[in-house]
């Protein structure tokens, strides 16, 4: 016998069924996510409305380049970090660090950051506004190329009127047709832009009449601006310091301890996630260019004579899109898809370890939801290469502003460990016992230090360094001259000295080496997590085909802020025990869930959480109370399935953990037709 719970139940149930049938009628096997063109303004409105992130100190007017993350943004970042730790630290057995942000000045003076960690800036000749030189050239030339296309009738996607109003005066070039030669010249400049020095950027501004697009004023000559934030340590400021622009130096200074922890063996890797700071010249691109950000960095220490990787064959067949330095230096931007193994074998990527991490970076970015069709690896050209690097590839992700570097993967060689060793006298080296001793025969210098000091006094040290720096051939020649009675040498500071056999002798000796000492090379993958987070949001955003106002973030379950939305049909008290049970069981299974028991319709509640990227939803209704059944909804297709509460919880747990996909879930749970029998 069927009973009705009352007029309220009748209205709610029929409203629920009506909403479900409307969803089902609009549902297709393949969801068309590209029917509406990407609308950045709509995405930004969603991110602001749902408080993914917002300008820091907003009620005080804010500070450019500083942002606070809200609840969904914080959870999304935490989940990306969690996947990063699993993908790299756990799977690769890395040693995790947490080093200090505040750093004494001598550290960065030694590393070269004080002298070289800078960008080129230009000033508006009238207003004094500061612009980053390479970004100015890029933005102006790209605007002119867009104007050329518009003048020739090849237009980009139309802008909304409200977007046009937001454009500042002069920010968009007029629709002017350019000569084919000028177009080619602009394209060549853009392809080589990262390779230009400051003076060359200034010359480009003069030759091509590049002005401040906001004022149309000329700009001055480029000047270097160091990006580090200065500070001081101690009450009197006696110890100058900096906020770190990267976490890497904390790894290198602890190398000896890390090596000892790893039982003196290389290769091994250290990893760290933490805050870094860069005083950006003109941060104007949201999370893509900020002054405080979270980095995840790896320093993989390897024998310089053997940069092969033991797990390279596992990634040899991974296909990636590459833009090598030779193409860029020739003024091109054509990419090629290659297997990582082929790229290393052909010398496109310098060595196996560098290639291994390029492949692992690719796998990580795809895992967290980056569109592989909008991901490429670009090799640094000679002039843009960091002072420490011998080869470097950037994982660049395409977004509404163009291609943005989100991960750098560099072979830093032995630079950092060598300079810190030279500065401090602490040997940051590996001592490796040889299986077979190395026996060598060579010329050996022996000094009579008493006669050396007595004869040459303060010049004795310089003479000693000069002789001991000679190669084998020079020592043989010096030995021959001494046999004749004396020899004249020129010291490193240009002075001449006459040496005699009573001051030094040179003899050929046999040396047996049982320990090999070397400074390891470092392969460094460095991740800008804020940039990855923002590009992921862009790649995930789309609007429902039937309603452009209904935005969706198709975040993968692995990183989605909330995994499951629990939706009670109404706020009636009889649902409370079941809501508590379902919520408790999900959380005990490690599935983060939220309850939405607001008074709005189920459709609106689901739409609100589609904007938050919540991949699954479960609905508790009157049949759930009586029959212990529950429906499961998938975000993108809006498909709904039904099963027992425990079966649905088990299924959604596996979905969230990635052990099954939605197709497999549909094989377990029958389709929900919108009607449940209630006795």
Secondary structure, 3 states (H helix, E strand, C coil): CCCCCCHHHHHHHHHHHHHHHHHHHHCCCCCCCCCCCCCHHHHHHHHHHCCCEEECCHHHCCCCCCEEECHHHHHHHHHHHHHHHHHHHHHHCCEEECCCCEEEHHHHHHHCHHHHCEEEEEEECCCCCEEEHHHHHHHHHHHHHHHHHHHCCCCCCCCCHHHHHHCCCCCCCCCCCCCHHHHHHHHHHHHHHHHCCHHHHHHHHHHCCCCCCCCCCCECCCEEEECCEEEEECCCCCEEEEECCCCHHHHHHCHHHHHHHCCCCCCEEEEEEEEEECCCCCCCCHHHCCCEEEEEEEEEEECCCCCCCCCHHHCCCCEEEEECHHHHHCCCCCCEEEEHHHHHHCCCCCCHHHHHHHHHHHHHHHHHCCCHHHEEEEECCCCCCCCCCCEEEEEEEEECCEEEEEEEEEEEECHHHHHHHHHHCCCCCEEEEEEEEEEEEEEEEEECHHHHHHHHHHHHHHHHHHHHCCCHHHHHHHHHHHHCCCEEEECCCCCEEEECCCCEEEEEEEEEEEEEEECCEEEEEEEEHHHHHHHHHHHHEEEECCEEEEEEECCCCCCCCCCEEEEECCCCHHHHHHHHHHHHHHHHCCCCEEECCCCCCHHHHHHHHHHCCCCEEEEECHHHHHHCEEEEEECCCCCEEEEEHHHHHHHHHHHHHCCCCHHHHHHHCEECCCCCCCC
